[in-house]
Amino acid sequence: MSKYVPDISSNRWVIISQSRIARPDNNHTKHLGKKECPFCEGNEHMSPNELYRVGEGEEDKRGWKVRVISNKYPITDFHEVIIHSPHEDDDIESLPLKQVELIFQTYRQRFNFHKKKGQVLIFCNHGEHAGASIRHPHSQLVVIPFQINMDALSREPLSNVVDENKFFHVYCPDFSQWPYEVWITPKKEGGLFGDLIDEEVADLSEIVQRMLARLKKMYNEGEWSTLPFGYNYYFYPKENWYLRIIPRFVHRAGFELGTGLSVNVVDPLDASLELRGVERKVIGVLKKLKKY
């Protein structure tokens, strides 16, 4: 059972969840094979009982394409793990697009399943740098009581547009707190993520995959770190939703932790131009022209 502790002066909350300390960490086990991974196909008996699946086969057996289970080490009273595919070595940026659509359809199904219980937050930690404790690609869903105030950002104004398709814009907000962070917002304002129709889910899947592939390419070419590319993303759980992708190009340190202020080492305008494929030598010229 989770415990919610309020800070009366700031109206912020802390969740006390002692079960989290027992989480596994296979990032540092170099020779861990598929036989030991609880999320790999064939190891269904190693994980909590299945809550939902896309694909064939019996519950807790092979045949699934996307699998949802209870989190063995929950943060909140409702905490699920969404396993992206049976394949340990591929994630959204490299999976077939049809598989990515199945993942996002599963997000929508689980969001709508839980939305009357509280605030539904779906998030993904990809890579050790981003806080993933198990390498096998997965996302998580938590339900937070309605009365708990979440210190989450509302949708930022559209600026520094990177890309778009029929239903969505991609941009780097002026308020960006992280280098190369991108926001994906529906062109139709209002509504919850769970309101998306199938055509919109397909559009969202395609543009998220495209952006993650671009970010990974930039990370690898820039030699930012010796760690593999890592990122986080989450869906804003309330009305006027958005999807925020935070690539882990940098770490946070004492200044940010001590002040609550974020230091972004890349101008969001520069980030948007680079993500659009504009060369660095041209970016300086474009910024000068923008001043006049």
C-alpha positions in Angstrom: 0.0 0.0 0.0 1.4 3.4 -1.0 1.4 6.4 1.4 0.9 10.0 0.2 2.6 12.6 2.3 1.7 16.3 1.7 3.9 19.4 2.0 1.3 21.8 3.3 3.3 25.0 2.4 3.8 24.1 -1.3 0.8 21.8 -1.9 3.2 19.2 -3.3 3.1 15.5 -2.4 5.6 12.7 -1.9 4.7 9.0 -2.4 6.2 6.6 0.1 6.5 3.2 -1.5 8.9 0.8 0.3 8.3 -2.1 -2.1 10.3 -0.2 -4.8 13.6 -0.8 -3.0 13.4 -4.5 -4.0 13.3 -3.8 -7.8 15.6 -5.9 -9.9 18.4 -4.2 -11.9 19.7 -6.2 -14.9 21.5 -3.2 -16.5 24.7 -4.2 -14.8 24.4 -7.9 -15.5 26.3 -8.2 -18.8 25.6 -11.8 -19.4 22.0 -12.0 -18.5 20.3 -14.0 -21.2 16.7 -14.3 -22.3 16.2 -17.3 -20.0 16.5 -14.9 -17.0 14.5 -12.0 -18.4 11.0 -12.0 -16.9 9.6 -10.0 -19.9 10.8 -12.3 -22.7 8.4 -14.7 -24.4 8.5 -18.1 -22.8 9.2 -16.6 -19.3 5.6 -15.6 -18.6 5.7 -17.7 -15.4 8.4 -15.4 -14.0 6.1 -12.3 -14.0 2.8 -11.5 -12.2 -0.4 -12.6 -13.8 -1.3 -11.1 -17.1 -3.9 -8.3 -17.1 -4.3 -7.8 -20.9 -2.6 -8.9 -24.1 -2.6 -8.2 -27.8 -2.0 -11.3 -29.9 -2.9 -15.0 -29.8 -2.4 -17.6 -27.2 -3.7 -18.3 -23.7 -3.2 -16.0 -20.7 0.3 -16.2 -19.3 1.4 -18.3 -22.3 3.3 -17.6 -25.6 1.7 -15.9 -28.6 1.4 -12.3 -27.4 2.5 -9.3 -29.3 2.0 -6.7 -26.4 1.6 -7.9 -22.9 0.3 -6.0 -19.7 1.1 -7.3 -16.2 0.9 -5.9 -12.7 4.1 -4.2 -11.5 5.7 -6.5 -8.9 7.2 -3.4 -7.1 4.4 -0.8 -7.4 4.6 2.9 -6.8 0.9 3.3 -6.5 -2.1 1.0 -5.8 -2.7 0.5 -9.5 0.6 0.1 -11.3 1.0 -1.8 -14.6 3.9 -2.8 -16.9 3.3 -2.7 -20.6 5.8 -4.9 -22.4 6.4 -3.5 -25.9 7.0 -6.8 -27.7 8.5 -10.3 -27.2 11.8 -8.9 -28.6 14.4 -7.8 -26.0 16.7 -5.9 -28.4 14.2 -3.7 -30.3 12.2 -0.7 -29.1 9.9 1.8 -30.6 12.5 3.5 -32.8 13.4 0.2 -34.5 10.3 -2.0 -34.2 8.0 -2.4 -37.3 5.5 0.4 -37.3 2.5 -2.0 -37.0 4.0 -3.2 -33.7 4.4 0.4 -32.5 0.7 1.0 -33.3 -0.2 -2.1 -31.2 1.7 -0.5 -28.3 -0.1 2.8 -28.6 -3.5 1.0 -29.0 -2.7 -0.8 -25.7 -1.9 2.5 -24.0 -5.3 3.8 -25.1 -7.1 0.7 -23.9 -5.4 0.7 -20.4 -5.9 4.5 -20.1 -9.6 4.1 -20.7 -9.8 1.1 -18.4 -8.5 3.1 -15.5 -9.6 6.6 -16.1 -12.5 6.6 -13.6 -10.2 5.4 -10.8 -7.9 8.4 -10.8 -5.3 10.3 -12.9 -3.8 7.9 -15.3 -0.1 8.5 -16.1 1.6 6.4 -18.8 5.3 6.8 -19.1 8.4 5.1 -20.5 12.0 4.9 -19.2 14.3 3.7 -21.9 17.9 2.8 -21.0 19.9 2.9 -17.8 20.5 6.6 -18.2 16.7 7.2 -18.0 16.0 5.0 -15.0 15.0 1.6 -16.6 15.8 -1.3 -14.3 15.1 -4.0 -16.9 16.5 -3.7 -20.4 13.6 -5.4 -22.1 11.6 -2.4 -23.6 8.5 -1.6 -21.6 6.3 1.3 -20.4 4.4 1.7 -17.2 1.0 3.0 -16.1 0.1 4.3 -12.7 -3.1 5.6 -11.3 -2.9 8.6 -8.9 -5.9 9.6 -6.8 -7.8 12.6 -8.2 -7.3 14.6 -5.0 -3.5 14.4 -5.3 -2.0 17.5 -6.9 0.6 16.6 -9.6 3.2 19.2 -10.3 2.9 18.6 -14.1 3.3 21.1 -16.9 0.3 22.2 -18.9 0.6 22.2 -22.7 3.2 24.7 -23.8 2.4 27.1 -26.7 3.4 26.0 -30.2 6.8 27.3 -31.2 9.9 26.0 -33.0 8.0 23.5 -35.0 10.0 20.4 -36.1 7.5 18.3 -37.9 3.8 17.5 -38.4 1.4 15.1 -39.9 -2.4 15.0 -40.4 -3.3 15.0 -36.7 -0.2 16.1 -34.8 2.5 18.9 -34.4 6.0 18.2 -33.1 7.9 21.2 -31.6 10.6 22.3 -29.1 8.9 24.7 -26.7 10.6 27.9 -25.7 10.3 26.6 -22.2 12.2 23.4 -22.9 14.0 22.2 -19.8 16.2 19.5 -21.5 18.4 19.6 -24.6 16.4 18.5 -27.7 13.2 17.7 -25.7 10.2 17.5 -28.1 6.5 17.8 -27.5 3.9 16.1 -29.6 0.4 17.7 -29.5 -2.8 17.0 -31.3 -3.9 19.7 -33.7 -7.3 19.4 -32.2 -7.1 21.0 -28.7 -8.9 19.6 -25.7 -9.8 16.1 -24.9 -8.0 13.2 -23.2 -5.4 10.9 -24.7 -8.0 8.0 -24.4 -10.3 9.9 -26.8 -8.1 9.2 -29.8 -9.6 7.2 -32.7 -7.7 4.5 -34.5 -6.5 6.8 -37.4 -5.1 9.2 -34.8 -3.3 6.4 -32.9 -1.7 5.3 -36.2 -0.6 8.9 -36.9 0.8 9.3 -33.4 2.7 6.0 -33.6 4.4 7.0 -36.8 5.5 10.4 -35.7 6.8 9.2 -32.3 8.8 6.5 -34.0 10.2 9.0 -36.5 11.2 11.5 -33.8 12.9 8.9 -31.6 14.9 7.6 -34.5 16.1 11.2 -35.3 17.0 11.8 -31.7 19.0 8.6 -31.5 20.9 9.5 -34.6 21.8 12.9 -33.2 22.8 11.4 -29.9 25.1 8.8 -31.5 26.6 11.3 -33.9 27.2 13.9 -31.2 29.1 11.5 -28.9 27.4 12.9 -25.9 28.1 9.9 -23.6 29.5 6.4 -23.5 26.1 5.1 -22.4 23.6 3.9 -25.0 20.9 6.4 -26.1 18.3 6.8 -23.3 15.0 8.7 -23.1 11.8 9.2 -21.2 8.4 10.1 -22.4 5.0 10.5 -20.8 1.4 11.4 -21.6 -0.1 14.3 -19.8 -3.0 12.6 -18.0 -5.5 15.5 -18.1 -7.5 17.5 -20.6 -5.6 19.1 -23.5 -3.1 16.3 -23.4 0.4 16.1 -25.0 3.2 13.6 -25.3 6.6 14.9 -24.0 9.8 13.1 -25.1 12.9 13.9 -23.0 16.1 12.5 -24.6 18.9 11.9 -22.0 21.7 13.9 -23.6 22.8 15.3 -20.1 22.5 14.5 -16.4 20.9 16.7 -13.8 23.2 17.9 -11.0 23.2 19.8 -7.7 22.2 23.2 -9.0 19.0 21.9 -10.6 18.2 19.7 -7.6 18.9 22.5 -5.1 17.0 25.4 -6.9 14.3 23.6 -8.9 15.6 25.6 -11.9 16.5 23.7 -15.1 19.6 24.6 -17.2 19.2 23.8 -20.9 22.5 23.8 -22.8 20.8 23.9 -26.2 18.6 26.7 -27.4 15.2 25.2 -28.3 15.3 27.1 -31.6 18.6 25.5 -32.5 17.2 22.1 -31.4 14.2 22.4 -33.6 16.3 23.4 -36.6 18.7 20.5 -36.1 15.9 18.1 -35.8 14.5 19.4 -39.0 17.8 18.6 -40.7 19.3 22.1 -40.9 23.1 22.1 -40.7 24.7 23.9 -37.8 26.5 26.4 -40.0 23.2 27.6 -41.4 21.5 27.8 -38.0 23.6 30.8 -37.0 22.6 32.7 -40.1 18.9 31.9 -39.6 19.0 33.2 -36.0 20.6 36.5 -37.1 17.9 36.9 -39.7 15.2 36.3 -37.2 16.3 39.3 -35.2 15.6 41.7 -38.0 
